[in-house]
Amino acid sequence: MSPVRLAIRDCSGAVGLQDTGRVGYQRQGLSASGPVDSLAMAAANVLVGNPAGTLAIEFGLGGGILRAEGGPIRVGIAGAPCVLRVDGTNMPCHRSFVLPDSADLTVAPPREGMFAYLAVAGGFAVSAILGSAALHRRAGLGGLDGRALRRGDILDLAASDRAWDPDRGIAPLSLDLAEPIRMLLGPQADHFSEAGLATFLGAAFSVSHRADRMGYQLDGPTIAHGPQGYNIVSDATVDGSIQVPGSGLPIILMADRQTTGGYPKIATVVSADLRRVAQRRPGDTIRFAAVSLDRALELARERAARIAGLARRLQDIAQFDADRLAGANLAGEATDALRDLS
């Protein structure tokens, strides 16, 4: 019997493989990588019956055409909403379905947001490096040969007998693009003037076209440093560290960040809001809101509980569609409601 595989017939944008990342190597200068929207990747995996951290395909403001070879494949896609088609037939996000043998799945770039995740039942058979197959592009580790996916790549499935698992659906994940990004001030907030802090807390910034998985550079008013200037002795960074270099424009460090840095960090995005940073496109607005450490920890626990509880939120497709139908305003806006159900 031939192996069941997913063939990359075409792709655009940043398309790579991600799992939970490689933990424990920051002292050697290697950040963990992993998904920039861990909730969305977990949802895609749970839809097809996988553990939340199973290796999946991450689409970053791009799309692709993928073909099942050697047998049918159960797939699930979650995150930024995309138009999906199987051999020309529209398919929904945030539910699982079967991609038949020799059929093409077209994933269009998302209508809003940045990142979507595609999981297959059983996961992909890709070798791990330092305990993970997550792509860290700048380090040249993970993915396929240390790079993003491209046309002609073949991904073998780790299990080929899961295609006929039940279809499952889950409520779409909110991107919360209009809400402020919550953060803790520091650890070097004292390196900024009172006017600089007021600008950071009160102004609106926009995501720059220089944003990527290493860092989201922001455009907007400049943040004034204090008399110490904009250089510090390099110290550790974390996901969500907000550095302010000499330009005065903040940079939010993301999953592929450097592990140390010599610019003062005015604040740190709470872990629960990192996905909300990542899902903003170039040009989208970002405002910041300060929270306490206790609140940040509470939000982290809520996020962990939400990921752990995803499986309990799954519904069989028949019930899932019935619930959506019951909630649609068919009398007042029949056309729009039916289109929403498609």
C-alpha positions as a printed NumPy array, in Angstrom:
array([[  0.   ,   0.   ,   0.   ],
       [  1.357,   3.417,  -0.958],
       [  1.885,   5.932,   1.85 ],
       [ -0.724,   8.621,   2.411],
       [  0.821,  12.014,   1.749],
       [ -0.095,  15.672,   1.409],
       [  1.528,  17.252,  -1.636],
       [  2.175,  21.003,  -1.787],
       [  1.114,  21.971,  -5.287],
       [  1.436,  25.7  ,  -4.724],
       [  1.816,  28.134,  -1.81 ],
       [  2.277,  31.827,  -1.149],
       [  3.184,  33.914,   1.87 ],
       [  4.917,  32.448,   4.908],
       [  3.878,  28.786,   5.021],
       [  5.743,  26.636,   7.526],
       [  5.379,  23.75 ,   9.94 ],
       [  4.855,  24.461,  13.634],
       [  4.367,  22.448,  16.801],
       [  4.745,  23.651,  20.386],
       [  8.389,  24.551,  19.739],
       [ 11.729,  23.576,  21.261],
       [ 11.801,  24.372,  24.948],
       [ 14.963,  24.659,  27.026],
       [ 17.501,  26.088,  24.572],
       [ 17.334,  29.808,  25.235],
       [ 20.514,  29.656,  27.291],
       [ 22.198,  28.525,  24.062],
       [ 20.675,  31.483,  22.206],
       [ 17.81 ,  29.63 ,  20.503],
       [ 14.24 ,  30.796,  21.044],
       [ 11.469,  28.206,  21.077],
       [  9.631,  29.216,  17.878],
       [  6.235,  27.435,  17.747],
       [  2.873,  28.901,  16.699],
       [  2.2  ,  32.614,  17.005],
       [ -1.457,  31.742,  17.672],
       [ -1.342,  28.687,  19.926],
       [ -5.118,  28.701,  20.43 ],
       [ -5.782,  28.485,  16.689],
       [ -3.251,  25.684,  16.183],
       [ -4.751,  23.787,  19.116],
       [ -8.253,  24.191,  17.674],
       [ -7.178,  22.856,  14.265],
       [ -5.602,  19.819,  15.92 ],
       [ -8.523,  19.119,  18.228],
       [-10.892,  19.205,  15.236],
       [ -9.096,  16.165,  13.78 ],
       [ -8.595,  14.349,  17.083],
       [ -4.941,  15.247,  17.689],
       [ -3.281,  16.543,  20.857],
       [ -3.26 ,  20.351,  20.814],
       [  0.48 ,  20.67 ,  20.113],
       [  0.713,  18.268,  17.157],
       [  2.713,  19.494,  14.145],
       [  0.534,  21.549,  11.782],
       [  0.902,  23.841,   8.775],
       [  0.92 ,  27.553,   9.614],
       [ -0.282,  29.908,   6.865],
       [  0.899,  33.5  ,   7.367],
       [ -1.142,  35.901,   5.205],
       [ -0.901,  33.436,   2.364],
       [ -2.527,  30.351,   0.983],
       [ -1.845,  27.309,  -1.071],
       [ -3.07 ,  24.294,  -2.995],
       [ -2.583,  20.901,  -1.349],
       [ -3.376,  17.457,  -2.779],
       [ -4.106,  14.169,  -1.025],
       [ -2.03 ,  11.313,  -2.433],
       [ -2.293,   7.638,  -1.585],
       [ -5.624,   7.902,   0.238],
       [ -8.114,  10.273,   1.843],
       [ -6.972,  12.688,   4.564],
       [ -8.989,  14.225,   7.382],
       [ -8.112,  17.899,   7.733],
       [ -9.134,  20.762,  10.003],
       [ -8.375,  24.47 ,   9.656],
       [ -8.729,  27.163,  12.322],
       [ -7.537,  30.703,  12.97 ],
       [ -7.861,  33.617,  10.57 ],
       [-10.93 ,  32.867,   8.414],
       [-10.049,  31.581,   4.937],
       [-12.057,  30.585,   1.899],
       [-11.515,  26.843,   1.369],
       [-12.349,  24.784,  -1.689],
       [-12.041,  21.063,  -2.387],
       [-11.942,  20.598,  -6.162],
       [-13.976,  23.788,  -6.491],
       [-16.521,  23.023,  -3.75 ],
       [-16.577,  25.481,  -0.853],
       [-15.72 ,  24.072,   2.567],
       [-15.96 ,  25.771,   5.981],
       [-13.238,  26.761,   8.401],
       [-13.385,  25.63 ,  12.024],
       [-14.641,  22.153,  11.221],
       [-13.045,  18.953,  10.004],
       [-13.712,  17.25 ,   6.696],
       [-12.234,  14.6  ,   4.413],
       [ -9.938,  15.544,   1.556],
       [-10.452,  12.638,  -0.879],
       [ -7.566,  10.853,  -2.562],
       [ -6.253,  12.914,  -5.525],
       [ -8.427,  15.892,  -4.582],
       [ -7.035,  19.423,  -4.286],
       [ -7.646,  21.63 ,  -1.258],
       [ -7.294,  25.334,  -2.081],
       [ -6.635,  27.6  ,   0.899],
       [ -7.163,  31.261,  -0.016],
       [ -5.412,  34.052,   1.921],
       [ -7.456,  34.995,   5.009],
       [-10.246,  37.541,   4.748],
       [ -9.08 ,  39.113,   8.027],
       [ -6.31 ,  38.368,  10.453],
       [ -2.949,  36.88 ,   9.549],
       [ -2.447,  33.26 ,  10.607],
       [ -4.425,  30.079,   9.97 ],
       [ -3.456,  26.504,  10.829],
       [ -4.114,  23.257,   8.975],
       [ -3.914,  19.983,  10.896],
       [ -4.284,  16.422,   9.605],
       [ -5.563,  13.494,  11.626],
       [ -2.546,  11.71 ,  13.119],
       [ -0.139,  14.529,  12.277],
       [  2.794,  14.687,   9.864],
       [  5.792,  12.336,   9.88 ],
       [  8.549,  14.964,  10.027],
       [ 11.788,  14.443,  11.934],
       [ 12.318,  16.523,  15.076],
       [ 15.461,  18.547,  15.751],
       [ 16.175,  19.334,  19.409],
       [ 12.821,  17.855,  20.311],
       [ 10.691,  19.778,  17.815],
       [  9.905,  19.997,  14.109],
       [  8.835,  23.664,  14.402],
       [ 10.357,  25.86 ,  11.726],
       [ 12.747,  28.5  ,  13.061],
       [ 13.655,  30.131,   9.777],
       [ 16.465,  32.37 ,  10.996],
       [ 18.15 ,  29.458,  12.779],
       [ 17.583,  27.135,   9.806],
       [ 15.982,  24.497,  12.022],
       [ 12.813,  22.45 ,  11.708],
       [ 10.253,  22.433,   8.942],
       [ 11.596,  20.686,   5.865],
       [ 15.375,  21.053,   5.712],
       [ 15.209,  24.183,   7.879],
       [ 12.963,  26.109,   5.5  ],
       [  9.376,  27.032,   4.776],
       [  7.192,  24.876,   2.569],
       [  7.291,  25.358,  -1.177],
       [  5.788,  23.925,  -4.343],
       [  6.678,  20.267,  -4.859],
       [  7.143,  19.389,  -1.184],
       [  5.615,  16.146,   0.08 ],
       [  4.471,  15.62 ,   3.678],
       [  3.981,  12.032,   4.787],
       [  1.241,  11.422,   7.326],
       [  2.148,   9.812,  10.632],
       [ -1.127,   7.824,  10.602],
       [ -3.195,   6.862,   7.56 ],
       [ -6.239,   5.222,   9.206],
       [ -7.942,   8.31 ,  10.64 ],
       [ -9.691,   9.7  ,   7.576],
       [-13.082,   8.333,   8.572],
       [-13.149,   9.742,  12.09 ],
       [-16.336,  11.765,  12.722],
       [-16.734,  15.265,  11.309],
       [-16.478,  17.848,  14.071],
       [-17.101,  21.594,  14.285],
       [-16.163,  24.328,  16.722],
       [-17.267,  27.943,  17.086],
       [-14.979,  30.323,  15.144],
       [-12.247,  31.881,  17.247],
       [-12.576,  35.616,  17.794],
       [ -9.551,  37.62 ,  16.636],
       [-10.43 ,  40.56 ,  18.955],
       [ -8.718,  43.003,  16.62 ],
       [-10.411,  46.102,  18.056],
       [ -9.477,  45.525,  21.703],
       [ -6.289,  46.975,  23.253],
       [ -3.282,  44.73 ,  23.842],
       [ -2.785,  44.103,  27.544],
       [  0.735,  44.367,  28.935],
       [  2.818,  44.808,  32.074],
       [  5.087,  47.824,  32.241],
       [  8.789,  47.029,  32.513],
       [ 11.318,  45.678,  33.082],
       [ 13.001,  48.921,  31.93 ],
       [ 10.092,  51.361,  32.058],
       [ 12.33 ,  53.672,  34.105],
       [ 14.466,  54.221,  30.976],
       [ 11.696,  56.376,  29.483],
       [ 10.591,  59.909,  30.221],
       [  7.166,  60.7  ,  31.646],
       [  6.189,  62.028,  28.237],
       [  7.463,  58.816,  26.605],
       [  5.39 ,  56.642,  28.935],
       [  2.347,  58.823,  28.32 ],
       [  2.794,  58.394,  24.56 ],
       [  3.113,  54.632,  24.889],
       [  0.011,  54.328,  27.07 ],
       [ -2.162,  56.833,  25.231],
       [ -1.279,  56.745,  21.542],
       [ -2.427,  54.522,  18.724],
       [  0.245,  52.661,  16.749],
       [ -0.027,  50.669,  13.542],
       [  1.611,  47.42 ,  12.511],
       [  4.485,  48.07 ,  10.13 ],
       [  5.148,  46.202,   6.889],
       [  8.379,  45.102,   8.594],
       [  6.437,  42.825,  10.959],
       [  7.244,  39.114,  10.9  ],
       [  7.539,  36.102,  13.209],
       [ 10.644,  37.594,  14.826],
       [  9.088,  40.914,  15.764],
       [  6.175,  43.223,  15.029],
       [  7.635,  46.658,  14.374],
       [  5.12 ,  49.442,  14.933],
       [  4.665,  52.815,  13.271],
       [  3.301,  55.88 ,  15.044],
       [  4.459,  58.602,  17.413],
       [  7.963,  58.187,  18.818],
       [  8.466,  57.234,  22.46 ],
       [ 10.978,  59.464,  24.262],
       [ 13.74 ,  57.746,  26.231],
       [ 15.023,  59.094,  29.519],
       [ 18.475,  60.532,  30.159],
       [ 19.974,  57.006,  30.243],
       [ 19.472,  56.79 ,  26.467],
       [ 18.382,  53.815,  24.41 ],
       [ 21.206,  51.355,  25.119],
       [ 21.335,  48.869,  28.   ],
       [ 23.602,  45.965,  28.848],
       [ 22.075,  43.132,  26.833],
       [ 19.742,  40.981,  28.891],
       [ 17.114,  38.311,  28.314],
       [ 13.987,  38.795,  26.248],
       [ 10.731,  36.86 ,  26.275],
       [  7.871,  36.488,  23.811],
       [  6.008,  39.776,  24.028],
       [  8.928,  41.955,  25.151],
       [  8.416,  45.459,  23.741],
       [ 11.762,  46.982,  22.87 ],
       [ 12.156,  50.662,  21.985],
       [ 15.353,  51.312,  19.976],
       [ 16.82 ,  54.702,  19.146],
       [ 14.098,  55.376,  16.554],
       [ 11.565,  55.602,  19.392],
       [  9.263,  53.153,  17.589],
       [  8.366,  50.007,  19.568],
       [  9.043,  46.425,  18.467],
       [  7.011,  43.552,  19.932],
       [  9.2  ,  40.443,  20.007],
       [  7.51 ,  37.278,  18.744],
       [  8.138,  33.532,  18.542],
       [ 11.346,  33.637,  16.439],
       [ 12.873,  36.497,  18.448],
       [ 16.46 ,  36.841,  19.564],
       [ 16.966,  35.618,  23.147],
       [ 18.839,  38.729,  24.373],
       [ 18.75 ,  42.381,  23.421],
       [ 20.401,  45.713,  24.161],
       [ 17.417,  48.049,  23.831],
       [ 15.301,  48.967,  26.862],
       [ 12.008,  47.111,  27.16 ],
       [  9.175,  49.426,  28.057],
       [  6.648,  46.641,  28.652],
       [  5.794,  42.97 ,  28.097],
       [  2.628,  41.769,  26.342],
       [  0.732,  39.264,  28.495],
       [  0.999,  35.765,  27.059],
       [ -2.759,  35.516,  26.537],
       [ -2.68 ,  38.47 ,  24.106],
       [  0.248,  37.381,  21.928],
       [ -2.173,  35.733,  19.488],
       [ -4.064,  39.024,  19.232],
       [ -0.857,  40.805,  18.275],
       [  0.028,  38.131,  15.72 ],
       [ -3.376,  38.279,  14.008],
       [ -3.043,  42.   ,  13.214],
       [ -2.053,  42.852,   9.655],
       [  0.274,  45.602,   8.476],
       [ -1.667,  48.83 ,   8.882],
       [ -3.895,  47.52 ,  11.68 ],
       [ -4.087,  49.63 ,  14.827],
       [ -2.6  ,  48.643,  18.167],
       [ -3.282,  50.357,  21.486],
       [ -1.881,  49.212,  24.809],
       [ -3.517,  48.834,  28.21 ],
       [ -1.534,  48.184,  31.405],
       [ -2.607,  45.373,  33.755],
       [ -1.243,  44.051,  37.032],
       [  0.909,  40.947,  37.394],
       [ -1.96 ,  39.168,  39.164],
       [ -4.267,  39.931,  36.238],
       [ -1.656,  38.746,  33.725],
       [ -1.322,  35.444,  35.575],
       [ -5.096,  35.085,  35.686],
       [ -5.298,  35.639,  31.926],
       [ -2.573,  33.035,  31.356],
       [ -4.51 ,  30.492,  33.409],
       [ -7.684,  31.3  ,  31.488],
       [ -5.891,  30.773,  28.181],
       [ -4.463,  27.426,  29.313],
       [ -7.903,  26.319,  30.49 ],
       [ -9.438,  27.379,  27.179],
       [ -6.949,  25.301,  25.2  ],
       [ -7.408,  22.325,  27.524],
       [-11.185,  22.604,  27.156],
       [-11.329,  22.813,  23.35 ],
       [-12.236,  19.142,  22.969],
       [-15.299,  19.651,  25.157],
       [-16.509,  22.398,  22.809],
       [-16.522,  20.172,  19.732],
       [-19.858,  19.27 ,  18.203],
       [-20.891,  16.633,  15.684],
       [-21.484,  18.391,  12.385],
       [-25.223,  17.615,  12.285],
       [-25.716,  19.283,  15.673],
       [-23.226,  22.028,  14.838],
       [-25.145,  23.007,  11.691],
       [-28.483,  22.762,  13.484],
       [-27.285,  25.14 ,  16.206],
       [-26.021,  27.648,  13.632],
       [-29.307,  27.406,  11.716],
       [-31.291,  28.071,  14.894],
       [-29.232,  31.2  ,  15.554],
       [-29.608,  32.643,  12.05 ],
       [-32.137,  35.438,  11.368],
       [-33.729,  33.659,   8.429],
       [-36.891,  35.791,   8.47 ],
       [-35.181,  39.186,   8.35 ],
       [-31.987,  38.504,   6.395],
       [-32.411,  35.164,   4.715],
       [-29.718,  35.644,   2.097],
       [-27.036,  36.8  ,   4.52 ],
       [-27.888,  34.131,   7.077],
       [-27.724,  31.341,   4.54 ],
       [-24.444,  32.617,   3.16 ],
       [-23.053,  32.605,   6.723],
       [-24.005,  28.946,   6.993],
       [-22.161,  27.969,   3.842]])
